[in-house]
Amino acid sequence: MKKILIIQNKFIGDVLASSVIANNLKKIYPNSEIHFFCYKQALDVLKGNPNIDRVISFDDVELKKFKVLKQYASLIRKENYDILIDPYAKLQSRYITWRSGAKQRVSYNKPIFRHLYTDLINQADTTQMGYCKALEDRLKLLKPFCEDLTQLDFSFKLFLSEEEKEEGKQLMQDAGLDLSRPSFMLGILGSSPVKSWSLERMAQLIEFIQEHYNVNILFNYIPKQQESVDLILKNLKSKDKIYPHLIGKSVREYLKIMSNCDAYIGNEGGGINMAKALDKKTFSIYSPHKFPEIWGCMENKVEHSSVHLRQLRPDLYIKPDLKLYEEKAATYYDLLTEDFVIEKLSEFLSQNFPQFQSQQVVPSQHQNISALVITKNEEENILAYLSEVDKFADEIIVVDSFSTDRTVELAKRNSKVKVYQRKFDNFSSQRNFALEKAQYDWVTFYDADERLPQALIAEILHTVRTEKEISSFYNYRKFYVQNNRLKYSGWQNDKAIRLFRKSCCRYKDEFLVHEILECDKKPGKLKTKLDHYSYKSFDNYKEKLFFYSQLRAQELYEKRVKPNFFHFYIKPGFRFFHHYVLRFGFLDGLVGFKMSKLLADYVHKRYVYLDELWENQ
C-alpha cells in the first residue's frame, strides 16, 4: 500500500483544484492512503471526499513562523510517505519536501530547488488538452504514475451528504425563500479589491436580474465585508426577493445552502469553483489580470460562461502586462462596463433559465438613439456600418446623394433604416437635413467608413444612459490608408464629435467642407478610439481631397478671399512641412511622405479652384 501526501498551501480555489490529484490517484492506486496538507480555512471543501483519508491542517499565519513550520515538517517526516506531490511549489512546501524523506517527490521544473524532487514536470504556457491550465498543470504531476493523462478525470467535486443538502434547504426555507423559483448566489465581492468588479455596477447587475427574472437572490460574502454589502443594498431600488443575511456560519454551512441554489453569478474565484464542484451553473466576471484559459475550468459558454475585459478591449491585450493590470485593477475594471457584462449575462440566463424570465421581455440595451449617416456610393462600407450601429440604435437615418451603386438597395435590407435621397450641396447642409429627420435626441453621426469596436458600442450605451450634463462627445480615431495605420503625419490626435444631443447642437451653415458642429457646452470625450478606413488607395484619397478643395474654394469665394502668391506657394509648402516634420510624418515612412504631399496638393488645388471662380465671375 502506497502512502501519499499532497501539499497545497493556498486557499479554497487552489485546494479544490488540487483535490483532483487525490481523486485520480485513488483510481490509479485504489489501496493507497492519501493525505492532504492545507489551510484550516479550506478544510470544509475536502470534508466528505472519499479519496482523501486524512487532512493535515494548519493556520496560515502560524505557518509563517519557522518554529511552527519545522514542527509540521517533523510530523510529516514521521509519516514515512512513499510519494509527496507538491503543486504549491513555494518556499514553505519546499522546506517540508526537503525534510519529508519521501521516496518519490514530484513538483514543477523550476530553477534553484530542482534537486529537492525526484520527478520534475514542465509547465506549458497554454492549455494542451482542452481544459483550463489550472487543472492541466496539476494533473501533469501524475505523469510518473499514468502514461495517458487524457484518461484522467479533470472535474473537481465537492461531497455533501443528502442530510447536509436537506439542512441547507431547511435554512433557506427558514429564511423565507420561495423554493418553487430558482435561487441565484451572487459573488458580489472577490477575495481582494483587485479581484472585485465595481460595487455600483454590481448593484445594476442585480437590478437587471430582479427586473427580468423571478428568482431568489443570495449573497456570498464574509462578515468583514458587511460594509460593502450595505453599500450595494443602498444602491438598489428594491430589495424584493433578496436575502443578504443568509450566508452560512461556516464554509460547510455555506456549501449546504449553495447545494440548493441553481446558479452562481459574480466575481471569479473560490465561490465560482465551489459552485462548479456542486454541478451548478456559473457566470464568472474575471478580473483584468486573470484569464478563463487559466481558471475557466469546465467553461462551455452555456452552463458555465464568463466575461472578461479582453472580450471588450482586445487592443489592451495585444502585449499583456499582468503586473500593470493588477496594479491598476480599478482603472481597467472601469473599462468593463455594466452594459457589456449585462449583455453577456442576459445571454447566459436566457439559455439556462428561460422559463423563469418575467413576462416582460428583457429589453435590448438600446437607449433611444438615432444613428445618422450621409452616403454617396458606399456599397463597400454600408453593410459593415449598419451591422455595428444596429447594436445600439433604435433608428438609422441614411441621407443618400443619389448613389449610382447598390448603397440604397443594401441599406433598405435593415428594417430600422429610413432612406432619404437629397442632392448634395455641402456637408453641413446634408448633416443638418439628417438631424431634422432624427426621431430621438441622442444621435450618432459616424461615417460609413468608420468602424466601431464592441468597446465603443458599450461606451456609447453607457454614456447615453448615464450622462446628464455633457451634450456632445469627441471620438478619437485611428486613421488607415490601404489598411495601413498612420500613427503620425498629423493623425495622432485626430478626433471628431460623433455622439451628441441634436437639441443642443447644429452644424454651422457657413462651412461647406470640414463641417463644424456647434454645441451649447464644451464636449466630453469617449475613451475608445474608432477605426477610420478612410481611403482604399492614394488615388481614391486624392480624388476626395480635390473634391473637398472645390467646396473649400467655394466657401472662400463667398467670403470674398482672393488668392495670391502666399496662397499658391507658401501655404502648400508649410502644409507639407507641418505634416511631414512638425507632426512626425517621416516616422510613417513612404506612406507619411505621400500623405504629407497629398495634403499640400490639396491646399494648392483649393486656391487654383478659387482663382478659377474669380476668373469666371
C-alpha positions in Angstrom: 0.0 0.0 0.0 1.4 3.4 -1.0 1.2 6.3 1.4 0.8 9.7 -0.4 0.9 13.4 0.7 -0.4 16.3 -1.4 0.7 19.8 -0.3 -1.4 22.8 -1.3 -0.9 25.8 1.0 -3.2 28.2 -0.8 -6.9 28.9 -0.3 -10.2 27.3 -1.3 -10.0 27.6 -5.1 -6.5 26.1 -5.2 -7.2 23.4 -2.7 -10.3 22.4 -4.6 -8.3 22.2 -7.9 -5.6 20.1 -6.2 -8.2 17.7 -4.8 -8.4 16.5 -8.4 -5.0 15.0 -7.9 -6.3 12.9 -5.0 -9.4 11.8 -6.9 -7.3 10.4 -9.7 -4.5 8.9 -7.5 -7.2 6.9 -5.8 -8.2 5.4 -9.1 -4.5 4.7 -10.0 -3.7 3.2 -6.6 -7.1 2.1 -5.1 -5.5 0.8 -1.9 -3.4 3.8 -1.3 -3.6 6.1 1.8 -3.8 9.7 0.7 -3.2 12.7 3.0 -3.7 16.3 2.2 -1.9 19.3 3.7 -3.8 22.6 3.6 -5.0 25.8 5.4 -7.7 25.3 8.0 -9.9 27.7 6.1 -10.1 25.1 3.2 -11.0 22.1 5.4 -14.6 22.2 4.6 -14.1 21.7 0.8 -12.3 18.5 1.5 -14.7 17.1 4.1 -16.5 14.0 2.9 -14.1 13.4 0.0 -13.8 9.6 -0.1 -10.5 9.8 -1.9 -8.7 11.7 0.9 -8.0 9.6 4.0 -6.6 12.4 6.2 -6.3 16.2 6.2 -3.4 17.8 8.0 -4.5 21.4 8.5 -2.6 24.5 9.7 -3.1 28.2 10.5 -1.6 30.2 7.6 -0.3 32.9 9.9 1.3 30.5 12.3 3.0 28.5 9.5 5.0 31.6 8.6 6.8 31.2 11.9 9.9 28.9 11.3 9.4 27.1 14.6 5.8 26.1 13.5 6.9 25.1 10.0 9.7 23.0 11.5 7.2 21.2 13.7 5.0 20.3 10.8 8.0 19.2 8.7 8.9 16.8 11.6 5.4 15.5 11.8 5.3 14.8 8.1 8.7 13.1 8.2 7.4 10.6 10.8 4.6 9.6 8.4 7.1 7.9 6.1 5.4 8.8 2.8 6.2 6.9 -0.3 5.0 9.7 -2.6 4.9 13.5 -2.0 3.3 15.7 -4.6 3.8 19.5 -4.3 1.6 21.6 -6.6 2.2 24.6 -4.4 5.9 24.7 -5.1 6.8 27.6 -2.8 9.4 28.1 0.0 7.2 26.5 2.8 6.3 23.4 0.8 9.9 23.0 -0.5 11.2 23.0 3.1 8.7 20.4 4.0 9.6 18.3 0.9 13.3 18.5 1.9 12.6 17.3 5.4 9.9 14.7 4.4 12.1 11.7 3.5 9.6 10.7 0.9 10.9 8.2 -1.7 9.3 9.9 -4.7 8.9 13.7 -4.7 7.0 15.4 -7.6 6.7 19.1 -8.5 7.2 21.6 -11.3 10.5 22.1 -13.0 11.6 25.5 -11.6 15.1 26.9 -11.0 17.1 26.6 -7.8 15.1 23.9 -6.0 15.2 21.1 -8.6 17.4 18.9 -6.5 14.7 18.5 -3.9 12.5 16.5 -6.2 12.9 13.1 -7.9 10.4 13.9 -10.7 10.2 17.3 -12.4 7.2 18.3 -14.6 7.4 21.1 -17.2 4.5 23.6 -17.2 3.2 24.7 -20.6 2.4 28.4 -21.3 -1.0 27.4 -22.7 -3.6 24.6 -22.3 -2.8 21.5 -24.3 -5.6 19.1 -23.6 -8.6 21.4 -23.9 -9.1 22.0 -20.2 -8.1 25.0 -18.1 -4.5 25.4 -17.3 -5.0 25.3 -13.5 -6.2 21.7 -13.8 -3.9 20.6 -16.6 -0.9 21.7 -14.6 -2.0 19.8 -11.6 -2.8 16.6 -13.4 0.5 16.7 -15.2 2.1 16.0 -11.8 0.6 12.5 -12.3 2.8 11.7 -15.3 5.1 9.5 -13.3 2.1 7.3 -12.4 -0.1 7.5 -15.5 1.1 7.3 -19.1 -2.1 8.6 -20.7 -3.2 11.8 -19.0 -6.3 12.1 -21.2 -7.8 9.1 -19.3 -7.9 11.1 -16.1 -10.9 12.8 -14.6 -10.5 16.6 -15.0 -13.6 17.6 -13.0 -13.4 18.6 -9.4 -16.1 17.7 -6.9 -17.5 18.6 -3.5 -19.0 15.8 -1.5 -22.1 16.6 0.6 -24.4 14.0 2.2 -28.1 14.1 1.4 -28.6 15.0 5.1 -26.4 18.1 4.6 -28.3 19.1 1.5 -31.6 18.9 3.4 -30.1 21.0 6.2 -29.3 23.7 3.6 -32.8 23.5 2.2 -34.3 24.0 5.6 -32.0 27.0 6.2 -33.4 28.6 3.1 -37.0 27.9 3.9 -36.5 29.3 7.4 -35.1 32.5 5.9 -38.3 32.9 3.9 -37.2 31.8 0.4 -39.8 30.5 -2.0 -38.1 27.4 -3.3 -40.5 27.0 -6.2 -38.4 29.5 -8.0 -34.6 29.3 -8.7 -32.1 30.7 -6.3 -29.1 32.6 -7.6 -26.0 33.0 -5.4 -24.3 36.4 -6.2 -20.5 36.6 -5.7 -20.6 40.4 -5.1 -17.0 40.6 -4.0 -13.8 38.9 -4.9 -11.2 37.8 -2.4 -9.5 41.2 -2.7 -10.1 44.6 -4.3 -8.1 43.7 -7.4 -10.5 40.8 -8.0 -13.7 42.7 -7.4 -15.8 44.5 -10.0 -17.3 47.9 -9.1 -20.0 47.7 -6.3 -22.1 50.3 -8.1 -22.1 48.2 -11.3 -22.8 45.0 -9.4 -25.9 46.7 -8.0 -27.0 47.5 -11.5 -26.5 43.8 -12.5 -28.6 42.7 -9.5 -31.4 45.1 -10.5 -31.3 43.6 -14.0 -31.8 40.2 -12.6 -34.6 41.4 -10.3 -36.4 43.2 -13.0 -36.4 40.4 -15.6 -36.2 37.1 -13.7 -38.4 35.6 -11.0 -35.7 34.2 -8.7 -34.3 34.4 -5.2 -31.1 36.3 -4.8 -28.5 35.4 -2.1 -25.1 37.0 -1.5 -21.7 35.2 -1.0 -19.5 37.2 1.4 -17.8 37.1 4.8 -18.8 39.2 7.8 -15.9 41.6 7.5 -17.3 42.6 4.0 -20.6 43.8 5.5 -19.9 47.4 4.8 -19.6 46.7 1.1 -22.8 44.7 1.2 -24.6 47.6 2.8 -23.4 49.9 0.1 -24.8 47.6 -2.6 -28.1 47.3 -0.8 -28.2 51.1 -0.5 -27.8 51.4 -4.3 -30.7 49.0 -5.1 -34.1 50.4 -5.9 -35.8 47.4 -4.4 -34.7 44.6 -2.1 -37.5 42.3 -3.2 -36.6 38.6 -3.2 -33.1 39.4 -1.9 -31.8 37.5 1.2 -28.5 39.1 2.0 -28.2 37.7 5.6 -28.4 34.0 4.6 -24.7 33.4 4.3 -23.9 30.4 6.5 -21.9 30.3 9.7 -19.1 28.4 8.1 -17.8 27.3 4.7 -19.6 24.0 5.2 -22.9 25.6 6.0 -22.5 27.9 3.0 -22.0 24.8 0.8 -25.2 23.3 2.2 -27.0 26.4 1.1 -25.2 26.6 -2.3 -26.1 22.9 -3.0 -29.8 24.1 -3.1 -29.1 27.1 -5.4 -29.3 26.9 -9.2 -26.6 29.3 -10.3 -23.6 31.3 -9.1 -23.1 34.7 -10.7 -20.3 37.1 -9.9 -16.6 37.7 -9.4 -14.4 34.8 -10.4 -12.8 33.0 -7.5 -13.3 30.3 -5.0 -17.1 30.8 -4.9 -17.3 30.1 -8.7 -15.2 26.9 -8.3 -17.2 25.6 -5.4 -20.4 26.1 -7.5 -18.9 24.2 -10.4 -17.9 21.4 -8.0 -21.5 21.2 -6.9 -22.6 21.0 -10.5 -24.3 24.4 -10.5 -24.4 26.8 -13.5 -22.0 29.7 -13.3 -21.4 33.1 -14.8 -17.9 34.5 -14.0 -16.7 38.1 -14.1 -13.0 37.9 -14.4 -10.5 40.5 -13.0 -8.4 42.1 -15.7 -5.2 40.1 -14.8 -6.9 36.7 -14.6 -7.9 34.7 -17.6 -10.5 32.0 -18.4 -7.9 29.7 -20.1 -6.2 29.6 -16.7 -9.1 29.3 -14.3 -12.1 28.8 -16.6 -12.4 25.1 -15.7 -15.4 23.4 -17.3 -16.5 26.6 -19.2 -18.5 25.8 -22.3 -20.3 29.1 -22.9 -23.6 27.5 -21.9 -23.9 26.1 -18.4 -20.6 27.8 -17.5 -19.9 31.2 -19.1 -17.8 34.2 -18.3 -17.0 37.8 -19.3 -13.5 39.4 -19.4 -12.3 42.9 -20.4 -10.3 41.2 -23.2 -13.5 40.5 -25.0 -14.5 44.1 -24.9 -11.0 45.7 -25.4 -8.8 43.2 -27.2 -6.4 46.0 -28.1 -5.3 46.2 -24.5 -4.2 42.6 -24.6 -2.0 42.5 -27.7 1.0 42.5 -25.4 -0.4 41.6 -22.0 1.2 43.2 -18.9 -0.3 41.3 -16.0 1.6 43.3 -13.3 0.2 46.5 -14.7 -3.4 45.1 -14.9 -3.2 44.1 -11.3 -1.5 47.3 -10.0 -4.2 49.4 -11.8 -7.1 47.0 -11.4 -9.6 49.8 -10.7 -8.7 51.6 -13.9 -9.1 48.5 -16.0 -12.2 47.3 -14.2 -13.7 50.7 -15.0 -13.4 49.8 -18.7 -15.6 46.7 -18.2 -18.9 48.4 -18.5 -22.1 47.2 -16.9 -23.8 47.3 -20.3 -21.4 44.8 -21.8 -21.5 42.5 -18.7 -25.3 42.6 -18.5 -25.5 41.8 -22.3 -23.4 38.6 -21.7 -25.3 37.8 -18.5 -28.6 38.1 -20.4 -27.4 35.5 -23.0 -26.4 33.2 -20.1 -29.7 33.5 -18.3 -31.9 33.2 -21.4 -30.1 30.0 -22.3 -30.3 28.4 -18.9 -33.5 29.9 -17.2 -35.9 30.9 -20.0 -38.9 29.6 -18.1 -38.3 31.9 -15.2 -38.0 35.1 -17.3 -40.6 37.6 -16.4 -43.5 38.1 -18.8 -41.9 41.4 -19.7 -39.4 40.7 -22.4 -35.8 41.5 -21.5 -35.2 44.8 -23.3 -32.3 45.5 -25.5 -29.6 47.7 -24.2 -30.8 50.5 -26.6 -31.4 53.9 -25.1 -33.5 55.7 -27.8 -30.6 56.6 -30.2 -30.8 57.7 -33.8 -27.8 56.7 -35.9 -27.3 59.1 -38.8 -25.1 58.7 -41.9 -24.7 60.5 -45.2 -23.7 58.4 -48.2 -22.6 58.5 -51.9 -21.6 55.2 -53.4 -20.8 53.4 -50.2 -21.8 49.9 -51.1 -18.4 48.6 -49.9 -18.9 50.1 -46.4 -22.7 50.3 -45.8 -23.3 46.8 -44.5 -20.5 46.8 -42.0 -21.7 50.2 -40.8 -25.2 49.0 -40.4 -24.2 45.8 -38.6 -22.4 47.9 -36.0 -24.9 50.8 -35.3 -27.7 48.2 -35.3 -26.4 47.0 -32.0 -27.3 50.3 -30.2 -29.5 52.4 -32.5 -33.3 52.4 -32.5 -33.5 54.0 -35.9 -31.0 54.5 -38.7 -31.3 57.6 -40.9 -29.4 57.3 -44.3 -29.3 60.6 -46.3 -28.0 59.5 -49.7 -26.8 61.8 -52.5 -28.3 59.7 -55.3 -25.7 56.9 -55.3 -25.2 55.1 -58.6 -24.1 51.8 -56.9 -26.1 49.4 -54.6 -25.8 51.6 -51.4 -29.5 52.3 -51.1 -30.6 48.7 -52.0 -28.3 47.3 -49.4 -29.3 49.9 -46.7 -33.0 49.1 -47.2 -32.4 45.5 -46.1 -32.2 46.7 -42.5 -35.7 47.2 -41.0 -34.5 50.1 -38.9 -33.3 52.1 -41.9 -35.1 55.1 -43.3 -33.5 56.3 -46.6 -33.8 59.9 -47.8 -32.3 60.9 -51.1 -31.2 64.5 -51.4 -29.0 66.3 -53.9 -25.6 67.0 -52.4 -24.9 70.7 -51.9 -22.4 70.6 -49.0 -21.6 68.5 -46.0 -23.1 70.9 -43.3 -26.4 71.1 -45.2 -26.6 67.3 -45.6 -25.9 66.6 -42.0 -28.4 69.2 -40.7 -31.0 67.7 -43.0 -30.3 64.3 -41.4 -30.6 65.8 -37.9 -34.1 67.1 -38.8 -35.2 63.6 -39.7 -34.0 62.0 -36.5 -36.7 60.9 -34.1 -34.5 60.8 -30.9 -32.5 63.5 -29.2 -29.3 61.4 -28.8 -27.7 60.8 -32.2 -24.5 59.4 -33.5 -23.1 60.7 -36.8 -20.4 58.2 -37.8 -19.1 58.0 -41.4 -19.8 54.8 -43.3 -16.1 54.0 -43.4 -15.6 54.3 -39.7 -15.6 51.0 -37.8 -16.9 50.8 -34.2 -15.2 48.3 -31.8 -17.5 46.5 -29.4 -16.0 48.5 -26.5 -17.1 51.8 -28.2 -20.6 50.5 -28.7 -20.8 49.6 -25.0 -19.4 53.0 -24.1 -22.0 54.8 -26.2 -24.8 52.9 -24.5 -23.3 53.6 -21.0 -22.8 57.3 -21.9 -26.4 57.8 -23.2 -27.9 56.1 -20.2 -25.9 57.9 -17.5 -24.8 61.3 -18.9 -26.9 64.2 -17.6 -24.7 67.3 -18.2 -22.5 67.0 -21.3 -24.3 67.1 -24.6 -21.6 66.1 -27.0 -18.6 63.8 -27.2 -15.5 63.6 -29.2 -14.3 60.3 -30.7 -10.6 59.9 -31.3 -9.8 58.0 -34.5 -7.1 55.6 -35.7 -6.5 56.5 -39.4 -5.9 53.9 -42.1 -4.9 54.1 -45.7 -4.9 50.9 -47.7 -5.4 49.1 -44.4 -2.1 50.6 -43.0 -2.4 52.7 -39.9 -0.8 56.1 -39.9 0.4 56.7 -36.4 1.8 60.2 -37.1 1.6 62.6 -40.1 -0.9 64.7 -38.0 -3.3 61.9 -37.3 -2.0 61.2 -33.7 -4.8 63.3 -32.2 -7.4 63.0 -34.9 -10.9 63.4 -33.4 -14.4 64.4 -34.3 -17.7 64.8 -32.4 -19.7 61.7 -33.2 -22.2 61.4 -30.3 -24.4 64.3 -29.3 -27.9 65.6 -28.4 -29.5 67.2 -31.5 -31.4 69.6 -29.3 -28.1 71.1 -28.2 -26.0 71.0 -31.4 -26.1 72.1 -35.1 -23.6 72.2 -37.9 -22.6 75.7 -38.9 -24.0 76.5 -42.3 -21.1 78.7 -43.4 -18.7 75.7 -43.6 -19.2 73.7 -46.7 -16.4 71.2 -46.0 -14.8 70.0 -42.8 -18.1 70.9 -41.2 -18.1 72.2 -37.7 -20.6 71.2 -35.1 -21.6 73.9 -32.7 -22.9 72.8 -29.3 -24.1 74.6 -26.2 -21.4 73.2 -23.9 -17.8 72.0 -24.1 -17.7 68.5 -25.5 -16.6 65.5 -23.5 -14.6 62.6 -24.9 -15.2 58.9 -25.4 -12.3 56.7 -24.2 -12.5 54.1 -27.0 -11.0 55.0 -30.4 -12.7 54.1 -33.6 -11.0 52.8 -36.7 -11.2 55.1 -39.7 -10.7 53.2 -43.0 -11.0 56.4 -45.0 -9.3 55.6 -48.3 -8.7 52.4 -50.3 -5.8 53.9 -52.2 -3.9 57.2 -52.6 -5.7 57.8 -55.9 -9.0 57.5 -54.0 -7.7 59.8 -51.3 -6.5 62.3 -54.0 -9.9 62.2 -55.7 -11.7 63.0 -52.4 -9.3 65.7 -51.4 -9.7 67.5 -54.7 -13.5 67.4 -54.3 -13.1 68.9 -50.9 -10.8 71.6 -52.3 -13.6 72.6 -54.7 -16.0 73.0 -51.8 -13.4 74.9 -49.7 -12.7 77.2 -52.7 -16.5 78.0 -53.0 -16.5 78.7 -49.2 -13.6 81.1 -49.6 -15.1 82.7 -52.7 -18.3 83.5 -50.7 -16.1 85.2 -48.1 -14.5 87.3 -51.0 -11.0 85.9 -50.5 -8.6 86.5 -53.5 -5.7 84.1 -53.9 -2.1 85.4 -54.2 1.5 84.1 -54.2 1.3 83.3 -50.5 -1.7 81.1 -51.0 -0.3 79.3 -54.1 3.1 78.5 -52.8 3.8 79.4 -49.1 0.7 77.7 -47.6 1.1 74.4 -49.5 4.8 74.3 -48.6 4.0 74.9 -44.9 1.3 72.3 -45.0 3.8 69.7 -46.2 6.3 70.9 -43.5 3.6 70.8 -40.8 2.6 67.1 -41.5 5.9 65.7 -42.5 8.2 67.4 -40.0 6.2 69.0 -37.2 3.8 66.2 -37.0 6.4 63.5 -37.5 5.1 62.2 -40.8 8.6 61.0 -41.6 8.1 58.3 -38.9 5.3 56.8 -41.1 7.9 56.2 -43.9 7.0 56.4 -47.5 3.3 56.5 -46.7 3.9 59.5 -44.4 5.7 61.3 -47.3 2.9 60.6 -49.8 0.2 61.7 -47.3 2.0 64.9 -46.5 2.5 65.7 -50.2 -1.2 65.0 -51.0 -2.3 67.3 -48.2 0.0 70.0 -49.6 -1.5 69.4 -53.1 -5.0 69.8 -51.6 -4.1 73.3 -50.3 -2.7 74.3 -53.6 -5.7 73.0 -55.6 -8.0 74.9 -53.3 -6.6 78.2 -54.4 -6.4 77.1 -58.1 -10.1 76.4 -58.0 -10.6 79.7 -56.1 -8.7 81.6 -58.8 -10.9 79.9 -61.5 -14.0 81.1 -59.7 -12.8 84.7 -59.7 -11.9 84.5 -63.4 -15.3 83.1 -64.3 -17.4 85.5 -62.3 
